Amino acid sequence: MAPSQSDLSATLSKAQIVVCTTPACPYCKRAKAALADAGYAYAELDVSQSEAIRSAVQHTN
């Protein structure tokens, strides 16, 4: 289930690091592991959950 727009906005506004990811992405897994190993907190944004999220990320990057 995709997060609501308000939940997503709240999470992203609080996070200093946001990892845009998909469950099958090996690069995403390595990036998240490196952040965790270094002690950094991050918010994870699963772009596979909805087309609206994918579109927003594509327009941001």
C-alpha positions in Angstrom: 0.0 0.0 0.0 1.4 3.4 -1.0 1.8 6.1 1.6 -0.7 8.9 1.6 0.4 12.3 0.2 0.5 13.8 3.6 2.4 10.9 5.1 4.9 11.2 2.3 5.3 14.9 2.6 5.8 14.6 6.4 8.5 12.0 6.0 10.4 13.8 3.3 10.3 17.1 5.1 11.8 15.6 8.3 14.5 13.5 6.6 17.9 14.9 5.8 18.7 11.8 3.6 16.1 10.2 1.3 16.9 7.0 -0.6 14.7 6.5 -3.6 14.6 2.7 -4.0 12.9 -0.3 -5.4 12.9 -3.8 -3.7 15.0 -5.4 -6.5 17.7 -2.7 -6.8 21.1 -4.0 -5.8 22.6 -0.5 -5.8 19.8 0.7 -3.5 20.5 -2.1 -1.1 24.2 -1.3 -1.0 23.6 2.4 -0.5 21.2 1.7 2.4 23.7 -0.7 4.0 26.5 1.9 3.6 24.4 4.6 5.3 23.3 2.2 8.1 26.9 1.1 8.6 28.0 4.7 8.9 25.3 5.4 11.4 23.2 7.7 9.2 19.5 7.8 9.5 17.5 7.9 6.3 14.0 7.8 4.9 13.3 5.2 2.3 11.0 6.1 -0.6 10.0 3.0 -2.6 9.3 4.3 -6.0 7.8 1.0 -7.1 4.7 1.6 -5.0 3.0 4.1 -7.3 3.3 5.9 -10.6 2.8 9.3 -8.8 5.8 8.7 -6.7 7.9 7.6 -9.7 6.8 10.7 -11.6 7.6 13.0 -8.7 11.1 11.5 -8.3 11.8 11.7 -12.0 10.9 15.4 -12.1 13.0 16.1 -9.0 16.1 14.5 -10.3 
